[in-house]
Amino acid sequence: MDADVCSLNLIPAVKPIEIPETALTLDAGFPKTDGLTTGEVVDDRHPALVGRIRVHRVGDAAPHWLSTLRGISARIGDRLVTEFVEGHDDPIVIGVVDGYQERAPGPDRTASLELQRDETITIYTRDGTLLLAIRSGEHGPILRLGGRDVCCRRRATSGSKARASRSRQIGNNVSIRSAADVDIQGETIQLN
């Protein structure tokens, strides 16, 4: 038998069929191709898995759910580049080809969450230390910063605006430092 041909026995009672290796189909139903292949996004929201989009690749009979490289944001109608990677049974989306679809202005779809009253979003460090917790309070959002010391760094001017503002220090000292003038304005300023 030729090295470029393999034998596939579909039904034992039928004569074996010889198929060239380049036409072999993987278990997932993908024709194995060398190099890059293009395709189009037909669904950008997998019902259960993050990082998968439904793609109709050139040469495929039907669309398939494919994994994407982290950070790729693909929308329905986008043209993509896919490639088979050694050790994977299905191709991976490695890029979005830009310039084929006009982008309508709209809300940023990078991420959004809707919290119920009894839910909290928490962000932890790799070692399990709380960085930030956000929950809905009776009068608005409540942010809890974790850690013993909190540092806010800004490159430019920062500020806050509210009808009323209050800060309460529980224990220890309050220190205000500035390399320039400190300006405190108010109708009444009380010190001790």
N, C-alpha and C positions, 0 to 999 in steps of 0.2 A: 504494500500500500504506500502511496506517495506521502511524504512528510507533511505536505500542505493540505492533506485531506484527512478527515477523521470519519469514523463510522458511527452512525447513530441508529440504534435499533429501536424503532417506535413501538412495534407490536411483535412479539416473538414469532408469530406465525407468518409475518411478512418479511420479504427479502430486505436485508439491511440497505439503508440509503447512505450514499457518500455525500458529505456536505463540506465545502471548503471552509477552513478555520476562520477566514475573514467574515463569514456569514453567521458564525455562531451567535446564538441569543442567550443571554444570561437568564438566571432564574427570575429576575425582576422584569424581564421582557424587553430589555434594551439591546439593540444590535450593538455589538462591540465595535467601536470605530477608533482609529488612531487619530490623534491630533484633536483640534478644537472643532466644536459643532455649535451652530447657532440655533436659537429657538425663540419662542414668544411666550410671555406670561399669560396664562388664561385664568388663573386664580391666585391671589396673593395672600390668602389667609387659610392656612391649614386648620382643620377643625380641632386638632389636638396638639400639634407639634410646632414649636417656635423654630424659625429658620428654614422652613420648607415652603416651597411655592410650586404650583402646578404649571408645568411647562410643556408646550408642544414643540418638540425639537424637529428640525428639518430631517426628513427621512423616517421619522417614527409614525406608526399608524395612528397612535392615540397619545394624548398628553399623559404625563406622569408627575407624581410629587417628587421633587428633587431637593436635596440639601443645598444650602447656599453657604458661601464663606461668611464669617461673622462680619457684620457691618454693611452688608449689601442690602440696599433698600430698593426693591423691585415692585413695580405696579403693573396692573393688568394692561396689556398692550406693549409693554417694554420688550425690546429685543435683547437677548442675552447671549453670553458665550458660556458653553459648558465643556467640560473635559472629563474623561475617565482618568482616575488616579489609581495607581497601583495599590492593591489591597482593598479596593471598594468595588462592590458589585454594580453600583449605579453611578452615572455621571454626577458631577458637582457643578453648580453654577458658580463661575469664577468672576463674572463681571456683567455689568449692564452696558450695552452699547447706547450712547447718548445721541440725540439729534434726530430721532425718528418720530417723536411724539411731543407735541406742545404741552407744556406744563401749565395747567390752569391754576391761578392763585387760589389758595385755600388754607385751611388750618394745617398746622404741622402735624403729621401723622407718626412722628417718631415714637411717641408713647403716651398713653393716657390711661388713667385708672378712675374708677368710680367707687368711692367708699360708702359703705353702709354705716349707720350710726355706731355700730358695735365693732367696727374694723379699724385697724391701725396699720400704717405702712412703716416698716422698720428697716433700717439699713445698718448692717454690722460690718466690722472689719473681718479679715480672714480668721483672726483668732477668737472671734465671737464678741468683741467689745461693741457696745451700742454706739453708733455714730449719730443717728437721727431717728426720731419717731414722729410721725404725723398722724393726727386723728382729728375728728370733727368734734368740736365742743358745743356747748349750748349757745354761745355767742359768736362762734367762728372757729377757724382752725387753731389747733394747739400744736406747737412744735416743741419737741423735747430734744435738747442736744445732749448727747452722752459724753462720757469722759470726764476727767477731773478738771481739766483746763480746756477752754474753748478759745480759739483764736480766729477772728474774721479778718481777712486780708483783702484789700481792694487796691486797684491801680489808680483809681481816680476818686473823685468826690462821691461820697455816699450819704444817704439820708433816709429819713422816714417821715411820713406825713400821716397824721391821724387826728381825729377830733380831740382825743385825750390820750395821754401816754403816761405810764407809770412803770417804775422799776423798783424792785425790792431786793435788797441784799440781805441774805441771812448769814450772819456770822462773817468773820474776817473783814478785811479792809477793802475800801474802794480806792483805786488809784487811777488818776487821769494824768496822762503825760502828753506833751505836745512839743514839737520843735519850733512852733510858732505861737502866735497869740491864741488865747482861749477866750472866746466871747460867749457870755451867758446873758441872754435877754429874757425878760419876763416882766409881767406887771408887778409881781412881788417875788423877791428871791429871799428865801429863808435859809440861814446857816445856823445850825444848832439853836 
